[in-house]
Amino acid sequence: MLHDLEKEFAYGESIELSDENPEVTLALSEMAKELIKVLGSRYVNPIRSNINDLRRLLKIKVFGKETGTGGEIVIAVDSTWSKPALELVAGVFGVIISGYVVVGPSGISSYGITDVSLRLGNIENRLNVVIELDSKIMELSTALKAIEKHRYADIIMLDGSLFFSTRPTFFTPANLLSISEAKSTSDPDKLASIASSALIKLLRRCEALGVPVVGVVKRVSSTFIATYIGGADPQLHSKLRHINDKVLLSYVLRPGEYVVLDSYLNVFEEHLSKAMDRSPSAKKRLKGILKTLDKCNTNSSNDLLQELCKYMDSTAVVYYMPKSDMVFRQIARLDVYPRSAVEKVLEYVMENTSQNAVPIPIDYVDRFIRLESSAMRRLYKLALIYSGEAKEDVSVALGLTNPQKSYLYE
């Protein structure tokens, strides 16, 4: 309580509870200087001092063709969830929403929220993993619904990598796909397996319709590029292996340039094999994935695994620097299936990339399904109202564990 704090400092100087605390500001100033120093020495200098070798090894291409006419119709799909989750006496509570927009030459022509879901758990970190996997399953389900409804679309884009999980069970797709089963389980491994099956189902359908599927990766934490150049220059790999693809290529590529890695499967396997200097648990997990992927090259009886491997092998990993102006200079990564559609996709994105450095349809869908923290406050107020109509007294279970943090939902 605030009056308790006031009593504690009754015989000394009072602490001014204001937005501008000079002591904190001074500490932040020193931290900012340290951040600049670390970024320069750890990331920028290793890239800039080797930039000529990087450009030579990466086989950089310039998009010289005329960009698309703008007549393409693109379905963009995304999901979002509440951050931070509500901390109730009953546990940690989160909400997931999934939806899509259809973007044509004149803008958004259709849109919809297709799925909503709630999750309640006891441990926030575990709940976050469950929510993330559940949201991807919902997203893939949304994409399938959208492409069935709008079969005239030329491209479908998902927010995030197509092969989004590094849990070993993601590479052992579930034989039976049940969205309702996904909603009733809180086992991350089972959810990863269901998500893999949902992805296969979507890619299978889009392949039949002749519609390319593109994963738009905004937060590029992968280090595929360092792995890729490591085959030709191991010494350069050792200098750059800790630098993610986004920052590395944001310095290397110029507007209108791009790099294509032909097979997601090949680069992913090579990446895992070079990432074994991790913690024992991470090393065990990576070995488990590699062991599963080894079956891609055998006559495995697991038809779904073989199908997943086929899709991974036929997916190109594309990094491009937009021609357009951006708020912050940066590349974007695209997972393009099938890889034969790379040129078609590049024609579109080179002309239709927003100032946020992502294809415009992804910007649209991100805004459409945005879940503001204030929405969680409204949700909680509605729950309080409806609790009065419930048969059981849920008032205690519905209580806020940290009411003093309600400012997070303003």
Buried (B, 14 or more C-beta within 10 A) or exposed (E): EEEEEEEEEEEEEEEEEEEEEEEEEEEEEEEEEEEEEEEEEEBBEBBEEBEEBBBEBBEBEEBEEEBBEEEBBBBBBBBBBBEBBBBBEBBBBBBBBBBBBBBBEEEBEBBBEBBEBBBBBEEEEEBBBBBBBBBBBBBBBBBBBBBEBBEEBBBBBBBBBBBBBBBBBBBBBBEEBEBEBBBEBBEBBBBBBBBBBBBBBBBEBBBEEEBBBBBBBBEBEBBBBBBBBBEEBEEBBEBBBEBBBBBBBBBBBEBBBBBBBBBBBBBBBBBBEBBEEEEEEEEEBBBBBBEBBEBBEEEBEBEBBBBBBBBBBBBBBBBBBBBBEBEEEBBBBBBBBBBEBBEBBBBBBBBBBBEBBBBBBBBBBBEBBEBEEEBBBEBBEEBEEEBEEEEEEBEEEBEBEEEEEEEEBE
